[in-house]
Amino acid sequence: MLWDKLCKIAEKNDIKGMQNLSGLLRKTKLFVFDQISTDFLPKKQEETIKEEMSDFRLPYPVVAVEDPQGVVVVADIKKDQVGFEFQRFFLDFILCHEKNHLVMGFGKMKIGSCGKLEIYTSSHVVNAFRGSKRIELFDSKYTNGSMSDYDFNDPKECAKRPAELTEIFKSASQNFSTGLQELFYLMQPKNFILQTTPRKVRDPLKSPKIPRSHERPTYTLLKPGEIRRRMGIAVPPGKGGAKTPHERAGHRRTLRHDRFGKNKGKKIWVKHSWVGPSEARVGNKFYKVILDNPEENQMAAPTELLSKRN
């Protein structure tokens, strides 16, 4: 998995731009999508994001999203960061020109002129790796400026930077936009997060190595029927009937209608609804449906792990 490659790189390299990337990855919750985004993201996903961007928050303080195209790590810098107006740390791990690249920076997420999710930053740090060995660090004079503002098709702009860096930024921008859309999709009430925990879990704080994907709990997005099949649980009697509760994950909701009067604009927590068991052990794995994401789970990311902006 790409996550495992990223962990190996963090262990063997002193990454410029991060005081302790290894420490940050130890505290990261890993979400895994086996399919590419076009296979499962709704076609009107970006319209949903525009409506709900003010309510956006990470499910955990530090989150990694991996799909077959790359890994995106996003971390809150302060507690209770809700919406797009906050700076967040981001890391993009991609394959470009047969080399792995880390693109890192601090920025704000916005909806771009084309309706795409974008990251706006004042600086970037770009490292290139072959295997786990760092082979190149692009000079900061080439990486300053907004990755999303950069016109990849303007020859004059492209001439200011190495051709390879242009391709890296283009790939990273696309990958980051996809990762953000996947995070939004995770938090939709109709979707459920399934936590899968192996029998043997490596302690991230005591182990000399960062836990790999098979040594830590991982999270994935599944519909209720898929979750029950994986957990080996029968569909509850009466499923689909008029009296069956509408299943939904716990989520925040903003009261937008005029009928709420003085409470209009207030954010409330809507409790989850689930039918039947939500936990099961199958073979060497333990499955748990994450029904709620209580506010007490939201703690600020460890700021000592994040270096200051360049």
Secondary structure, 3 states (H helix, E strand, C coil): CHHHHHHHHHHHCCCCCCCCHHHHHHCCEEEECCCCHHHCCCCCHHHHHHHHHHHCCCCCCEEEEEECCEEEEEEECCCCCCCCCCCEEEEEEEEECCEEEEEEEEEEEEECCCCCEEEEECCCEEEEEECCEEEEECCHHHHCCCCCCCCCCCHHHHHCCCHHHHHHHHHHHHHHHHHHHHHHHHCCCCCEEEEEEECCCCCCCCCCCCCCHHHCCEEEEECHHHHHHHHCCCCCCCCCCCCCCCCECCEEEECCCHHHHHHCCCEEEECCECCCCCEEEECCEEEEEECCCCHHHCCCCCHHHCCCCC
